[in-house]
């Protein structure tokens, strides 16, 4: 047999180990992984490079449709492709998907807008269990739940959450839960607004740790009681991770994001809206950051995502701190932050693949097609130069945000070529895929546990 493409001579990195070898691709799938050289019509010499499964960023907001001045699918998925991300799971708050009809409408709108593969999540509205499960069965990758009113999405109270989780457990649904207790954030906001404060310190005081921990406790407890599968979104610090694990229920998984591994609480005091995200950074110094890295190494954290929630610099700075959008751009840099951490020995390259590819694909029903370098998987491959040193610049950001919180930071390790289903989408920093290259993936609720392409 002669394969269409061979990626040869690189160090193949999976969650379970790494070794020198070759990946052969035909018909958009991985056809063989070998030690020996096989016949191929086209070859790419990956000598001295790392060959990984394409990354799966499972928490992304592309604002499209909604407010595409902040981000859209063509630009956001270009940023993904250049970074080595071959699949995103997207859920915009600007126009939330609440029903199966909403999901169908959005899917049709996005049919020719993505450069990488994508799945869509839906938002669960308090008291509307049937609508949420309808979206799950129509193909949503997960159901997003808020424990405090944010981005105009209302909060779930514990009784509403219990009803949703019980029904979701019976349906096999997966929930991504934003954990900040409504009573805690609302009480803090009332006090802070009454005092007339608008300095950067209001963000960690408003979106305070007690509110996060209270919500995590409630969510983990109800998940255990109902048997629901839950991911705690964007865990901000070690206390959050420890609280999520306290129930000892393996149906609760934990996500964190680069900002909680790299940024300090005090940065918001100086940079204001440019560090406004929630939950906010809580680390007081390097010791707190290292504690988070140790939890990542020790598998107390299951996945890393970007939580890409961009606004332009003008949009961020054009409003009061109270009114500025939450969120940071992250698709351009999350892979780079993780590669830099691996180069520095904070994590292994194998752990990187587990955190940002294999485990999110497994949690959200995208495996075995995504997150693997194995025969039968989609030929989503990222080739990485682990020695390339580069500096983050605003000019280099492909997201419509056109800025990065990491601007000026030097990183080691960068994707040099990205394939989606065997097709080159990025080569040496240049995105060559057109919008429409990416396909919609329907979630596990439609197919008994495995996502499928539309």
C-alpha positions in Angstrom: 0.0 0.0 0.0 1.2 3.5 -0.8 0.0 6.1 1.7 -0.9 9.7 0.7 1.4 11.3 3.2 4.1 10.3 5.6 5.3 12.5 8.5 8.6 10.9 9.1 11.5 10.9 11.5 10.0 12.9 14.3 9.5 12.1 18.0 5.9 11.0 18.2 4.4 12.3 21.5 1.2 10.8 23.0 -0.2 10.9 26.5 1.3 7.5 27.2 4.8 8.1 26.0 7.1 9.1 23.1 9.4 7.5 20.6 10.9 8.2 17.2 8.6 7.1 14.4 6.5 7.8 11.4 2.8 8.7 10.9 1.2 7.7 7.6 -2.1 9.3 6.4 -4.7 8.4 3.8 -8.2 9.5 3.3 -8.1 12.1 6.1 -7.3 9.5 8.7 -4.2 8.1 10.4 -3.5 4.9 8.4 -0.4 3.6 10.2 2.1 4.5 12.9 5.4 2.7 12.2 9.1 2.6 13.1 10.0 1.7 9.5 9.6 3.8 6.4 6.7 3.0 4.2 5.8 4.0 0.6 4.1 7.5 0.4 3.2 9.9 -2.4 4.3 12.9 -0.2 6.7 13.1 2.7 7.4 15.6 5.4 10.8 15.3 7.2 10.1 15.9 10.9 13.6 15.0 12.1 14.4 16.9 15.2 10.8 17.9 15.7 7.9 16.7 17.9 4.8 15.2 16.3 1.7 15.4 18.4 -2.1 14.9 17.9 -3.7 18.2 17.1 -4.8 20.1 20.2 -8.4 20.2 21.4 -9.3 23.5 23.0 -12.6 22.8 24.7 -13.5 26.2 26.1 -13.6 28.9 23.4 -15.8 32.0 22.8 -15.7 33.2 19.3 -18.7 35.7 19.6 -19.9 34.6 16.2 -22.9 35.2 15.7 -23.3 37.7 18.5 -20.7 40.4 18.6 -18.2 39.6 15.8 -16.4 42.9 16.3 -14.8 41.1 19.3 -14.1 37.8 17.4 -15.4 35.7 14.6 -14.9 32.2 13.4 -12.5 32.9 10.5 -10.1 34.9 12.7 -10.4 32.8 15.8 -9.9 29.5 14.0 -6.9 31.0 12.2 -5.4 31.7 15.6 -6.1 28.1 16.5 -4.6 26.6 13.4 -1.4 28.6 13.8 -1.0 27.5 17.4 -1.5 23.8 16.7 -5.2 23.6 17.8 -7.2 21.4 15.3 -10.5 21.3 17.2 -12.3 23.9 19.2 -15.5 23.6 21.3 -17.2 27.0 21.1 -20.0 28.7 23.0 -20.6 32.4 22.7 -22.5 34.3 25.4 -23.5 37.0 22.9 -26.1 34.8 21.4 -26.4 31.7 23.6 -27.6 28.4 22.1 -30.4 27.2 24.4 -32.4 24.8 22.2 -32.0 22.3 19.5 -33.4 24.9 17.1 -30.7 27.4 18.2 -28.1 24.8 17.6 -29.3 24.0 14.1 -29.4 27.7 13.2 -25.9 28.4 14.4 -24.5 25.2 12.8 -25.9 26.4 9.4 -24.5 29.9 9.9 -21.0 28.5 10.6 -20.9 26.0 7.8 -18.3 27.9 5.8 -16.6 29.9 8.5 -14.2 27.6 10.3 -10.6 26.8 9.4 -10.3 23.9 11.9 -12.9 21.4 13.1 -15.3 22.6 15.8 -18.1 21.4 18.1 -20.7 23.7 19.7 -21.8 23.8 23.3 -25.2 24.9 24.6 -26.2 27.0 27.6 -28.6 25.5 30.2 -31.1 28.1 31.4 -32.5 27.7 34.9 -35.7 25.8 35.0 -35.5 24.8 31.3 -34.2 21.3 31.6 -36.0 19.9 28.6 -34.6 22.6 26.3 -31.1 22.0 27.5 -31.4 18.2 27.0 -32.9 18.8 23.6 -29.8 20.7 22.6 -27.6 17.9 24.0 -29.4 15.2 22.0 -29.2 17.5 18.9 -25.4 17.5 19.1 -24.1 20.0 21.7 -20.7 18.9 23.0 -21.6 19.9 26.6 -24.1 22.0 28.5 -22.7 25.2 30.1 -24.1 26.1 33.5 -23.6 29.3 35.5 -23.8 29.5 39.3 -23.8 33.4 39.1 -25.4 35.7 36.6 -22.6 36.5 34.1 -22.6 37.8 30.4 -26.4 38.0 30.7 -26.8 34.3 31.4 -28.8 33.7 34.6 -27.6 31.7 37.6 -28.8 28.3 38.7 -29.9 27.9 42.3 -29.1 24.6 43.9 -32.6 23.1 43.5 -32.5 24.0 39.8 -29.1 22.5 39.5 -30.1 19.3 41.1 -33.0 18.9 38.7 -30.8 19.6 35.7 -28.0 17.3 36.9 -30.4 14.4 37.6 -32.0 14.6 34.1 -28.6 15.1 32.5 -27.1 12.1 34.3 -29.9 9.9 32.9 -29.2 11.3 29.4 -25.4 10.9 29.6 -24.9 14.7 29.3 -21.7 16.5 30.3 -21.8 19.8 32.1 -19.2 22.6 32.2 -20.0 24.7 35.2 -18.9 28.3 35.9 -18.5 28.2 39.7 -19.1 31.5 41.5 -21.9 31.7 44.1 -24.5 34.3 43.1 -25.2 35.4 46.7 -21.5 35.9 47.3 -20.7 37.9 44.2 -23.9 40.0 44.5 -23.3 40.9 48.1 -19.7 41.9 47.4 -20.8 44.0 44.4 -23.4 45.9 46.4 -20.8 46.9 49.0 -18.1 47.8 46.4 -20.5 49.9 44.3 -21.8 51.7 47.4 -18.3 52.6 48.4 -17.8 54.3 45.0 -14.7 52.2 44.1 -13.6 51.6 40.5 -10.0 50.6 41.0 -8.5 47.3 39.9 -8.8 45.8 43.3 -12.6 45.5 43.0 -12.3 42.5 40.6 -10.8 40.0 43.1 -13.0 41.5 45.9 -16.2 41.2 43.8 -15.4 37.8 42.2 -14.0 36.6 45.5 -12.5 33.2 46.4 -15.2 32.4 48.9 -17.8 32.7 46.2 -15.9 30.4 44.0 -15.3 27.8 46.7 -18.9 27.8 47.8 -20.1 27.2 44.3 -17.6 24.4 43.7 -18.7 22.7 46.9 -22.3 22.8 45.9 -21.7 21.6 42.3 -19.4 18.7 43.4 -21.8 17.6 46.1 -24.9 17.6 43.7 -22.9 15.9 41.0 -22.0 13.1 43.4 -25.6 12.8 44.6 -27.1 12.6 41.0 -24.3 10.8 39.2 -23.8 13.7 36.8 -20.6 14.2 34.8 -19.3 17.7 35.5 -16.3 19.7 34.6 -15.4 22.6 37.0 -14.5 25.4 34.6 -11.4 27.6 34.9 -10.3 26.6 38.4 -8.4 29.7 39.7 -6.2 28.3 42.4 -5.1 25.3 44.5 -8.0 25.8 47.0 -10.5 25.5 44.1 -8.9 22.2 42.9 -8.7 20.8 46.4 -12.4 21.6 47.0 -13.5 20.0 43.7 -11.7 16.8 44.7 -13.0 16.7 48.3 -16.1 14.7 47.4 -14.0 11.9 46.0 -16.4 11.5 43.1 -14.6 10.7 39.8 -17.5 12.2 37.8 -16.1 15.6 38.6 -13.2 16.8 36.4 -11.2 20.0 36.7 -10.2 22.5 34.0 -7.7 25.3 34.4 -6.4 28.0 32.1 -3.0 29.6 31.4 -3.9 32.8 33.3 -4.1 30.8 36.5 -0.7 29.3 35.9 1.1 32.5 35.0 -0.6 35.7 36.3 -0.7 37.3 39.7 -3.6 38.9 41.5 -2.0 42.3 41.8 -1.7 42.7 38.0 -5.3 43.8 37.8 -4.5 46.7 40.1 -2.1 48.1 37.5 -3.7 47.0 34.3 -7.4 47.1 35.1 -9.6 46.0 32.3 -6.7 44.3 30.5 -6.7 41.8 33.4 -10.4 41.6 34.0 -11.5 38.0 33.8 -13.4 35.8 36.1 -12.7 34.0 38.3 -9.7 36.4 38.6 -6.1 35.5 39.1 -5.5 34.7 42.8 -1.8 33.9 43.0 0.2 36.2 45.2 3.5 35.1 44.0 5.6 32.3 42.4 4.9 29.9 45.2 1.2 30.0 44.4 1.8 29.5 40.7 4.1 26.6 41.4 1.4 25.0 43.6 -0.9 25.1 40.6 1.7 23.6 38.3 2.2 20.8 40.8 -1.5 20.0 40.7 -1.3 20.0 36.9 1.7 17.6 37.0 -0.1 15.4 39.6 -3.3 15.0 37.6 -5.5 16.8 40.0 -6.2 19.1 37.1 -7.6 17.2 34.1 -7.5 19.6 31.2 -6.2 23.0 30.2 -8.2 25.3 27.9 -7.7 28.8 26.7 -11.1 30.2 27.8 -10.5 32.4 24.8 -12.9 35.4 25.4 -11.5 38.3 23.4 -12.2 41.9 23.1 -10.1 44.5 21.3 -7.9 46.7 23.4 -10.1 49.7 22.6 -13.2 47.7 23.7 -11.5 46.8 27.0 -10.3 50.3 27.7 -13.4 52.1 26.4 -15.6 51.4 29.4 -15.4 51.6 33.2 -13.8 48.7 35.0 -17.3 47.7 36.1 -18.6 47.6 32.5 -15.6 46.4 30.5 -16.0 42.9 29.1 -14.7 40.0 31.1 -12.2 37.7 29.4 -8.8 37.5 27.7 -7.7 36.4 24.2 -5.9 33.1 24.5 -6.1 30.9 21.4 -2.9 32.5 20.0 -0.8 31.7 23.1 -2.1 28.7 25.1 -0.1 26.1 23.2 2.9 28.3 23.5 2.6 28.7 27.2 2.3 24.9 27.6 5.2 24.2 25.3 7.3 26.8 27.2 6.3 25.0 30.5 7.4 21.7 29.0 10.7 23.2 27.8 11.3 24.5 31.4 10.5 21.1 32.9 7.3 22.1 34.7 5.4 19.5 32.7 6.4 16.8 30.2 5.4 16.9 26.6 3.4 13.8 27.2 1.4 15.5 29.9 0.9 18.5 27.6 -0.8 16.2 25.1 -2.9 14.6 27.8 -4.1 18.0 29.1 -4.7 19.8 25.8 -5.6 17.0 23.4 -6.4 13.5 24.7 -8.3 14.3 27.9 -10.6 17.0 26.5 -11.4 14.7 23.5 -12.3 11.9 25.9 -14.3 14.1 28.3 -16.4 15.7 25.6 -17.0 12.6 23.5 -14.7 13.6 20.6 -12.5 10.5 21.0 -11.5 8.2 19.4 -11.5 10.5 16.3 -9.7 13.3 18.1 -6.9 13.5 20.6 -4.9 10.5 19.3 -2.1 9.6 17.0 -3.4 6.1 16.2 -4.8 4.2 13.2 -8.4 5.2 12.6 -8.2 8.6 14.2 -8.6 11.8 12.2 -5.3 12.9 10.8 -5.1 16.0 13.0 -1.4 16.5 13.6 0.7 19.3 14.9 4.5 19.3 14.3 6.4 21.3 16.9 9.9 22.7 17.1 10.6 22.4 20.8 13.7 24.7 20.6 12.2 27.7 18.7 12.3 30.8 20.8 9.8 33.5 20.0 8.4 36.6 21.5 4.6 37.3 21.8 3.7 40.6 20.1 0.4 42.3 19.5 1.2 42.5 15.8 1.5 38.7 15.7 -1.9 38.0 17.2 -4.4 36.6 14.6 -7.4 36.9 16.9 -9.5 40.0 16.2 -8.5 41.1 19.6 -5.1 42.0 18.1 -3.4 42.1 21.5 -2.2 39.5 24.1 -1.7 39.6 27.8 1.6 37.9 27.1 2.9 40.5 24.8 6.7 40.9 25.4 7.0 37.4 26.9 9.6 35.1 25.3 8.5 31.5 24.9 10.3 28.3 23.9 8.5 25.9 21.6 6.2 26.5 18.7 4.0 24.7 16.1 5.6 24.8 12.7 3.0 22.8 10.8 -0.6 21.9 11.5 -2.8 19.3 9.7 -6.6 18.9 10.0 -7.7 15.5 8.6 -4.5 15.2 6.7 -4.8 18.7 5.1 -2.2 21.4 5.8 -3.9 24.3 7.5 -0.7 26.1 8.8 2.9 26.0 7.5 5.7 27.8 9.2 3.4 30.4 10.8 1.3 31.0 7.7 -2.3 29.9 7.9 -3.1 28.4 4.5 -6.6 27.0 5.2 -9.6 28.9 4.0 -12.8 29.3 6.0 -14.9 26.3 5.4 -12.1 23.8 5.8 -13.3 23.0 9.3 -16.2 20.6 9.9 -18.8 20.6 12.6 -18.6 17.8 15.0 -21.9 16.6 16.6 -21.6 15.7 20.2 -21.9 12.3 21.9 -25.6 12.8 22.8 -26.5 12.1 19.1 -24.6 8.9 18.6 -24.3 6.9 21.8 -21.1 8.2 23.1 -18.9 9.2 20.1 -18.9 12.5 18.2 -19.4 12.4 14.5 -18.9 14.9 11.7 -21.9 16.6 10.1 
